[in-house]
């Protein structure tokens, strides 16, 4: 495929790099094969970085930080702007690679690259807005203010489902803040990371820079462990399962490091009796089937008011029967494969549990007899309090749950341990306001007449409870990548103490 060559992908690729002229040799390293989930075939191979490779890249990152932090933030922003332009030039090729390696349909692959471009654009403006406050001192002829300084090396651990966008959320903002990044991508999607590193390297070379964007691909037991335990990394941003987040949070917390954790989601849509049913069906379809149910914001639970439950269910079933499943690079495909056989097995195990619990499978759930990891998206009639409903199954399983009372459904919505994204479809002003109030959704994202998937980069992204509590992307999420410093300047000839204390 020509786009692989365009992105610098070779038959065997190095898995560690700290800049344009600093790829670690591939010789003598263990090999990881990148598999196309649509047919199970090997796309290319990647040399796994060793512990020594990690240290080599880390030392380069630490050295680069000393120079990068002294470049004025607006000038760092101009370099990130060039990164955005380089991504624009490679949007088609990189979007196809995301689709090829991860399995999401190519339109979603293009959308993911567009997120990278958008966050670069956002970061350019942000580079002139890293504001600190000024405060009035209680002491005469004193001035108080706060300022923000870069942290250093930010560790980024990304998941397979958004193999490049989440890196950009972190890397672009960290860069304008004066940080450098060390990226460990998912072992399921190493080629997209290598392609992004090539693109970043081209931009850094034009500015005679190295070590700003760093890549280390390797086993979690080797590279992941080194990264989260490394005291030279003050901030670790990690995307993955709740179980992974518990472990990373504990390890980094024990060394008093900081984390941004974007973990599981068990996202729900409430459709009340006043809702536009057709609009709700479209939103739920995309939320549940998009990325084959492998988004952290995928719709997994739908609460239907009894007055519209049958109409909604009938229309949703009709829509599901029209979902075209197949090669994600084909423009007419609406759902690609799951990422690997393990993902298929997890879905099948969940369906067995559903059957034993008493759930009624209304549609789908069958493995398709073709090469690759294809399975039908599934709709299940369920009860809100089943344990399987409270667990996040990272697959296209959608639970339909009827309700009668609005207060009850808010409680049911919030009773799961995850708290990422949420949505209500309603034409009731009162229901919308309740949903967005203190007594409404307990998630980090709450939408009205919009589905759970498809967040814009301008808002801070993240969730509560077992979702982790961190924030990435827009708003003031940049503050997580910097350290706050409070400054007091005494321009008098006296030395008064605060709180009126005298010490003679």
PLY file of the C-alpha trace (Angstrom):
ply
format ascii 1.0
element vertex 504
property float x
property float y
property float z
element edge 503
property int vertex1
property int vertex2
end_header
0.00 0.00 0.00
1.51 3.28 -1.12
0.40 5.24 1.94
2.62 3.03 4.14
5.71 4.09 2.19
4.55 7.70 2.29
4.49 7.50 6.11
7.92 5.88 6.35
6.67 2.42 7.34
9.08 -0.39 6.44
8.90 -4.17 6.69
10.76 -4.01 10.02
10.72 -0.75 11.97
12.68 0.60 14.91
10.60 0.99 18.05
12.41 3.87 19.75
13.30 7.40 18.68
14.20 10.75 20.21
14.39 12.83 17.04
15.10 13.05 13.32
18.54 11.45 13.56
18.01 9.27 16.61
16.16 6.08 15.68
17.41 3.16 17.75
18.66 0.25 15.56
16.19 -2.60 15.14
18.84 -5.31 15.13
18.94 -7.70 18.06
15.55 -6.72 19.51
12.41 -8.77 19.99
9.85 -8.29 17.22
6.18 -7.34 17.49
3.96 -7.89 14.45
1.23 -5.39 13.69
-1.90 -7.26 12.59
-4.62 -5.99 10.27
-7.82 -6.83 12.24
-9.85 -6.98 9.02
-8.01 -10.06 7.73
-5.59 -11.21 10.45
-2.54 -10.62 8.24
0.72 -8.98 9.28
1.06 -5.39 8.04
4.65 -4.82 9.22
6.92 -5.61 12.15
8.32 -3.41 14.91
11.44 -3.95 16.99
10.58 -3.82 20.69
12.61 -1.29 22.65
14.78 -2.61 25.46
15.30 -1.15 28.92
18.56 0.33 27.66
16.77 1.88 24.67
14.31 3.51 27.07
17.14 5.06 29.09
18.82 6.33 25.93
15.66 8.06 24.74
14.88 9.36 28.24
18.31 10.96 28.58
17.82 12.69 25.22
14.42 13.97 26.35
15.82 15.36 29.60
18.58 17.16 27.69
16.12 18.55 25.13
13.88 19.90 27.89
16.63 22.26 29.09
16.59 24.02 25.71
12.88 23.69 24.93
11.67 25.30 28.18
13.70 28.45 27.42
12.10 29.02 24.03
9.31 31.59 24.50
5.88 29.96 24.57
4.56 31.83 21.49
7.55 30.55 19.50
6.90 27.03 20.76
3.36 27.58 19.49
4.65 28.38 15.99
6.53 25.07 15.94
3.35 23.23 16.99
1.56 25.09 14.20
4.06 23.56 11.76
3.26 20.15 13.24
-0.42 20.77 12.53
0.40 21.70 8.94
2.48 18.54 8.51
-0.45 16.48 9.78
-2.78 18.25 7.34
-0.47 17.25 4.50
-0.54 13.61 5.65
-4.19 13.40 6.71
-5.22 10.99 3.99
-2.32 8.58 4.46
-2.35 8.67 8.27
-6.14 8.32 8.41
-5.92 5.21 6.23
-3.20 3.75 8.42
-5.32 4.28 11.54
-8.14 2.42 9.80
-5.87 -0.35 8.54
-4.13 -1.03 11.85
-6.90 -0.36 14.37
-9.98 -1.36 12.38
-12.19 1.73 12.67
-13.81 2.85 9.42
-11.74 5.20 7.31
-14.03 8.20 7.93
-13.33 7.79 11.63
-9.63 7.45 10.83
-9.73 10.78 9.00
-11.68 12.25 11.91
-9.03 11.15 14.37
-6.29 12.86 12.38
-8.48 15.96 12.17
-8.58 15.95 15.98
-4.78 16.06 15.94
-4.84 19.03 13.58
-7.50 20.79 15.66
-5.58 20.39 18.92
-2.46 21.79 17.26
-4.48 24.82 16.14
-5.90 25.16 19.66
-2.41 24.93 21.14
-1.06 27.71 18.93
-3.55 30.14 20.46
-2.96 28.67 23.91
0.75 29.47 23.65
-0.14 33.16 24.16
-2.63 32.48 26.97
-0.72 30.64 29.70
-2.04 33.17 32.17
-1.31 33.59 35.87
-3.28 35.72 38.34
-2.18 38.81 40.23
-3.29 39.22 43.86
-3.34 42.14 46.28
-0.93 41.67 49.17
-1.99 42.54 52.72
1.49 43.96 53.26
2.35 47.47 52.05
4.59 47.81 49.00
4.36 44.12 48.20
3.19 42.55 44.96
1.80 39.02 44.65
1.23 37.02 41.52
1.35 33.47 40.21
3.08 32.03 37.20
3.24 28.64 35.52
6.39 26.67 34.70
6.81 23.55 32.56
7.04 20.22 34.39
9.71 18.45 32.33
9.21 15.08 30.64
5.55 14.04 30.36
4.93 10.32 29.95
2.07 9.43 27.58
0.56 5.93 27.51
-2.08 5.62 24.80
-4.64 2.93 23.97
-5.34 1.14 20.69
-8.76 2.66 20.07
-7.51 6.22 19.48
-3.93 5.45 18.52
-2.90 8.97 17.49
-5.45 11.58 18.61
-4.93 11.08 22.34
-1.18 11.44 21.88
-1.78 14.78 20.16
-4.12 15.96 22.94
-1.22 15.54 25.33
1.82 16.24 23.16
0.64 19.46 21.49
-0.47 21.08 24.73
2.56 19.82 26.66
4.82 21.23 23.95
3.47 24.78 24.12
3.65 24.54 27.91
7.39 23.89 27.56
7.35 20.15 28.28
8.73 17.31 26.18
6.89 13.99 25.86
7.85 10.33 26.05
5.22 8.19 24.32
4.48 4.52 24.86
1.73 3.55 22.40
-0.38 0.40 22.47
1.34 -2.74 21.20
-1.75 -3.28 19.01
-1.11 -0.10 17.03
2.64 0.58 16.85
2.73 1.57 13.17
0.54 4.62 13.63
2.92 5.79 16.37
5.94 5.29 14.10
4.21 7.26 11.34
3.44 10.13 13.73
7.05 10.09 14.94
8.26 10.42 11.34
5.93 13.38 10.81
7.07 15.00 14.07
10.71 14.38 13.18
10.34 16.21 9.88
9.01 19.28 11.70
11.67 19.16 14.41
14.44 18.80 11.83
13.27 21.97 10.10
13.75 23.77 13.42
17.03 22.02 14.27
15.47 20.33 17.32
15.65 16.84 18.79
14.11 15.15 21.79
10.86 17.15 21.99
8.61 14.30 20.86
10.01 10.92 21.90
8.77 7.40 21.16
9.43 4.11 22.95
7.50 1.03 21.79
7.76 -2.07 23.92
6.12 -4.54 26.26
4.22 -3.12 29.18
6.21 -5.30 31.57
9.40 -3.58 30.38
8.71 -0.11 28.96
5.43 0.55 30.76
6.91 -0.40 34.13
9.97 1.78 33.60
7.87 4.75 32.56
5.40 4.74 35.46
8.15 4.09 38.03
10.52 6.70 36.61
10.95 9.57 39.08
12.30 11.71 36.25
8.74 11.80 34.86
6.64 14.14 37.03
3.41 13.57 35.08
2.02 10.40 33.50
-1.01 10.69 31.21
-2.52 7.25 30.63
-5.53 6.02 28.68
-6.85 2.51 29.22
-8.93 0.28 31.45
-9.96 1.04 35.02
-7.78 -1.85 36.19
-4.76 -0.32 34.47
-5.59 3.06 35.97
-5.76 1.71 39.51
-2.28 0.28 39.12
-0.71 3.31 37.45
-2.37 5.69 39.91
-0.97 3.73 42.84
2.58 3.46 41.48
2.85 7.09 40.40
1.11 8.28 43.56
3.52 6.41 45.80
6.38 8.40 44.29
4.24 11.58 44.60
4.03 12.02 40.86
0.96 13.36 39.08
-1.40 11.57 36.72
-4.00 12.29 34.08
-6.08 9.11 33.89
-8.68 8.61 31.17
-10.14 5.20 31.94
-13.33 3.21 31.45
-16.73 4.50 30.44
-20.17 2.92 30.84
-21.97 5.70 29.06
-25.73 6.05 29.00
-28.38 7.90 27.03
-31.74 8.76 28.59
-34.59 9.11 26.09
-37.63 10.62 27.80
-41.25 10.78 26.65
-40.79 14.23 25.00
-37.71 13.31 22.94
-37.27 13.45 19.19
-37.05 9.69 18.75
-35.53 9.77 15.27
-32.72 12.04 16.45
-32.09 9.83 19.48
-31.93 6.69 17.32
-29.28 8.23 15.06
-27.19 9.32 18.02
-27.42 5.96 19.77
-26.56 4.10 16.56
-23.34 6.04 16.08
-22.52 5.97 19.79
-22.95 2.20 20.05
-21.63 1.02 16.66
-18.97 3.65 15.93
-15.43 2.26 16.31
-17.19 -1.11 16.76
-18.13 -0.17 20.31
-14.47 0.35 21.22
-14.58 4.01 22.25
-14.27 5.08 25.85
-17.34 7.21 25.06
-19.31 4.44 23.32
-22.98 4.27 24.24
-23.54 1.13 26.33
-26.84 1.78 28.14
-30.05 3.40 26.83
-32.86 4.25 29.25
-36.20 4.45 27.43
-39.36 5.97 28.84
-42.12 3.37 28.55
-44.22 5.68 26.34
-41.60 5.73 23.55
-39.75 2.45 24.26
-41.40 0.36 21.57
-41.15 3.03 18.87
-37.49 3.64 19.67
-36.65 -0.08 19.81
-38.35 -0.83 16.50
-36.52 2.00 14.73
-33.18 1.09 16.28
-33.55 -2.56 15.24
-34.32 -1.45 11.70
-31.23 0.76 11.69
-28.99 -2.02 13.07
-30.11 -4.35 10.27
-28.79 -1.80 7.77
-25.29 -1.52 9.32
-22.75 -2.60 6.70
-19.95 -4.59 8.33
-16.73 -5.12 6.41
-13.38 -3.75 5.29
-12.92 -0.45 7.17
-11.09 1.07 4.19
-14.20 0.67 2.01
-16.17 3.92 1.95
-19.57 2.21 2.32
-18.59 0.28 5.47
-20.22 1.50 8.68
-18.58 -0.94 11.10
-15.19 -2.58 10.93
-13.71 -5.44 12.96
-12.85 -5.61 16.62
-9.17 -5.07 17.29
-8.17 -8.70 17.92
-9.42 -12.17 18.83
-9.25 -11.40 22.54
-11.78 -8.59 22.04
-14.12 -11.01 20.25
-13.75 -13.58 23.03
-14.51 -10.96 25.71
-17.71 -10.01 23.88
-18.80 -13.62 23.52
-18.16 -14.26 27.23
-20.26 -11.22 28.10
-23.10 -12.48 25.91
-23.04 -15.84 27.72
-23.31 -14.01 31.04
-26.20 -11.95 29.66
-28.08 -15.09 28.65
-27.55 -16.66 32.07
-28.71 -13.44 33.77
-31.94 -13.44 31.76
-31.20 -10.81 29.14
-33.03 -10.98 25.83
-30.79 -10.57 22.80
-32.86 -8.59 20.31
-30.23 -8.39 17.58
-26.75 -9.56 16.67
-23.94 -11.07 18.69
-22.89 -13.62 16.06
-19.30 -14.01 14.86
-19.14 -13.50 11.11
-17.55 -16.32 9.14
-14.84 -14.42 7.35
-11.18 -13.63 7.91
-10.52 -11.00 10.54
-12.25 -10.25 13.83
-15.78 -9.41 12.76
-18.86 -9.77 14.95
-22.38 -8.40 14.72
-23.25 -5.46 17.00
-25.68 -6.56 19.67
-28.84 -5.12 21.28
-29.96 -6.56 24.61
-33.13 -6.03 26.64
-31.84 -5.69 30.21
-32.43 -4.50 33.78
-30.55 -1.57 35.23
-29.18 -3.39 38.29
-27.55 -6.39 36.63
-23.83 -6.68 37.36
-23.01 -7.23 33.68
-24.73 -3.91 32.94
-22.56 -2.20 35.55
-19.37 -3.64 34.05
-17.83 -2.05 30.98
-17.58 -4.56 28.12
-15.35 -2.96 25.49
-17.39 -4.22 22.56
-20.57 -3.32 20.60
-23.14 -4.48 23.19
-26.01 -2.08 23.85
-28.44 -2.47 26.77
-32.02 -1.17 26.46
-33.68 -0.47 29.83
-37.22 0.83 30.29
-38.15 3.41 32.93
-41.23 5.21 34.16
-40.06 7.73 36.76
-37.50 10.45 35.98
-36.00 10.52 39.46
-35.47 6.76 39.25
-33.72 6.91 35.91
-31.28 9.57 37.12
-30.37 7.27 40.02
-30.03 4.27 37.67
-27.88 6.33 35.33
-25.47 7.22 38.16
-25.30 3.86 39.92
-22.44 2.45 37.81
-18.83 2.96 38.97
-17.71 4.71 35.76
-18.43 8.36 35.02
-17.19 9.51 31.62
-19.91 10.59 29.17
-23.68 10.90 29.38
-26.60 12.21 27.38
-30.30 12.96 27.56
-32.71 13.37 24.64
-35.58 15.55 25.71
-37.68 18.53 24.74
-38.46 19.18 28.40
-36.57 22.22 29.67
-36.98 20.94 33.23
-35.55 17.49 32.47
-32.60 19.02 30.61
-31.78 21.34 33.49
-32.10 18.58 36.09
-29.78 16.37 34.05
-27.11 19.10 33.98
-27.56 20.10 37.63
-25.90 18.88 40.83
-28.62 16.24 41.17
-28.27 15.06 37.57
-25.51 13.28 35.65
-22.39 12.53 37.71
-20.20 12.22 34.59
-17.40 14.46 33.38
-19.34 15.01 30.13
-23.09 15.61 30.04
-24.94 16.38 26.80
-28.49 17.36 25.86
-29.85 16.14 22.51
-26.35 14.99 21.51
-24.96 11.46 21.84
-22.21 10.31 24.18
-19.53 10.11 21.45
-17.87 12.84 19.44
-16.47 15.33 21.96
-14.98 18.54 20.55
-11.38 19.41 21.44
-12.35 22.83 22.82
-13.78 21.38 26.03
-11.83 19.56 28.72
-12.17 15.81 28.20
-12.35 13.30 31.03
-14.57 11.71 33.64
-15.18 11.05 37.30
-15.27 8.03 39.63
-13.45 5.04 38.11
-12.93 6.96 34.88
-10.03 8.62 36.64
-10.81 12.30 37.19
-8.17 13.72 34.85
-8.75 16.18 32.01
-7.16 16.44 28.59
-7.62 18.59 25.50
-9.36 21.98 25.78
-10.50 24.56 28.30
-7.87 24.95 31.05
-6.61 21.35 30.86
-3.19 22.88 30.07
-2.70 23.55 33.77
-2.16 19.84 34.38
1.05 20.03 32.32
2.62 22.85 34.34
3.60 23.62 37.91
2.10 26.65 39.62
4.38 29.07 41.46
3.20 31.87 43.74
5.54 34.88 43.85
5.72 37.80 46.29
7.87 40.84 45.55
8.79 43.24 48.38
9.71 46.65 47.02
9.81 48.41 50.39
12.68 48.90 52.82
10.79 47.08 55.58
10.16 43.40 56.28
6.56 43.13 57.52
5.19 39.64 58.17
1.82 38.32 57.03
-1.12 38.03 59.45
0.27 41.00 61.42
2.85 38.85 63.19
5.68 40.74 64.93
8.98 38.98 65.51
11.40 41.32 67.30
0 1
1 2
2 3
3 4
4 5
5 6
6 7
7 8
8 9
9 10
10 11
11 12
12 13
13 14
14 15
15 16
16 17
17 18
18 19
19 20
20 21
21 22
22 23
23 24
24 25
25 26
26 27
27 28
28 29
29 30
30 31
31 32
32 33
33 34
34 35
35 36
36 37
37 38
38 39
39 40
40 41
41 42
42 43
43 44
44 45
45 46
46 47
47 48
48 49
49 50
50 51
51 52
52 53
53 54
54 55
55 56
56 57
57 58
58 59
59 60
60 61
61 62
62 63
63 64
64 65
65 66
66 67
67 68
68 69
69 70
70 71
71 72
72 73
73 74
74 75
75 76
76 77
77 78
78 79
79 80
80 81
81 82
82 83
83 84
84 85
85 86
86 87
87 88
88 89
89 90
90 91
91 92
92 93
93 94
94 95
95 96
96 97
97 98
98 99
99 100
100 101
101 102
102 103
103 104
104 105
105 106
106 107
107 108
108 109
109 110
110 111
111 112
112 113
113 114
114 115
115 116
116 117
117 118
118 119
119 120
120 121
121 122
122 123
123 124
124 125
125 126
126 127
127 128
128 129
129 130
130 131
131 132
132 133
133 134
134 135
135 136
136 137
137 138
138 139
139 140
140 141
141 142
142 143
143 144
144 145
145 146
146 147
147 148
148 149
149 150
150 151
151 152
152 153
153 154
154 155
155 156
156 157
157 158
158 159
159 160
160 161
161 162
162 163
163 164
164 165
165 166
166 167
167 168
168 169
169 170
170 171
171 172
172 173
173 174
174 175
175 176
176 177
177 178
178 179
179 180
180 181
181 182
182 183
183 184
184 185
185 186
186 187
187 188
188 189
189 190
190 191
191 192
192 193
193 194
194 195
195 196
196 197
197 198
198 199
199 200
200 201
201 202
202 203
203 204
204 205
205 206
206 207
207 208
208 209
209 210
210 211
211 212
212 213
213 214
214 215
215 216
216 217
217 218
218 219
219 220
220 221
221 222
222 223
223 224
224 225
225 226
226 227
227 228
228 229
229 230
230 231
231 232
232 233
233 234
234 235
235 236
236 237
237 238
238 239
239 240
240 241
241 242
242 243
243 244
244 245
245 246
246 247
247 248
248 249
249 250
250 251
251 252
252 253
253 254
254 255
255 256
256 257
257 258
258 259
259 260
260 261
261 262
262 263
263 264
264 265
265 266
266 267
267 268
268 269
269 270
270 271
271 272
272 273
273 274
274 275
275 276
276 277
277 278
278 279
279 280
280 281
281 282
282 283
283 284
284 285
285 286
286 287
287 288
288 289
289 290
290 291
291 292
292 293
293 294
294 295
295 296
296 297
297 298
298 299
299 300
300 301
301 302
302 303
303 304
304 305
305 306
306 307
307 308
308 309
309 310
310 311
311 312
312 313
313 314
314 315
315 316
316 317
317 318
318 319
319 320
320 321
321 322
322 323
323 324
324 325
325 326
326 327
327 328
328 329
329 330
330 331
331 332
332 333
333 334
334 335
335 336
336 337
337 338
338 339
339 340
340 341
341 342
342 343
343 344
344 345
345 346
346 347
347 348
348 349
349 350
350 351
351 352
352 353
353 354
354 355
355 356
356 357
357 358
358 359
359 360
360 361
361 362
362 363
363 364
364 365
365 366
366 367
367 368
368 369
369 370
370 371
371 372
372 373
373 374
374 375
375 376
376 377
377 378
378 379
379 380
380 381
381 382
382 383
383 384
384 385
385 386
386 387
387 388
388 389
389 390
390 391
391 392
392 393
393 394
394 395
395 396
396 397
397 398
398 399
399 400
400 401
401 402
402 403
403 404
404 405
405 406
406 407
407 408
408 409
409 410
410 411
411 412
412 413
413 414
414 415
415 416
416 417
417 418
418 419
419 420
420 421
421 422
422 423
423 424
424 425
425 426
426 427
427 428
428 429
429 430
430 431
431 432
432 433
433 434
434 435
435 436
436 437
437 438
438 439
439 440
440 441
441 442
442 443
443 444
444 445
445 446
446 447
447 448
448 449
449 450
450 451
451 452
452 453
453 454
454 455
455 456
456 457
457 458
458 459
459 460
460 461
461 462
462 463
463 464
464 465
465 466
466 467
467 468
468 469
469 470
470 471
471 472
472 473
473 474
474 475
475 476
476 477
477 478
478 479
479 480
480 481
481 482
482 483
483 484
484 485
485 486
486 487
487 488
488 489
489 490
490 491
491 492
492 493
493 494
494 495
495 496
496 497
497 498
498 499
499 500
500 501
501 502
502 503
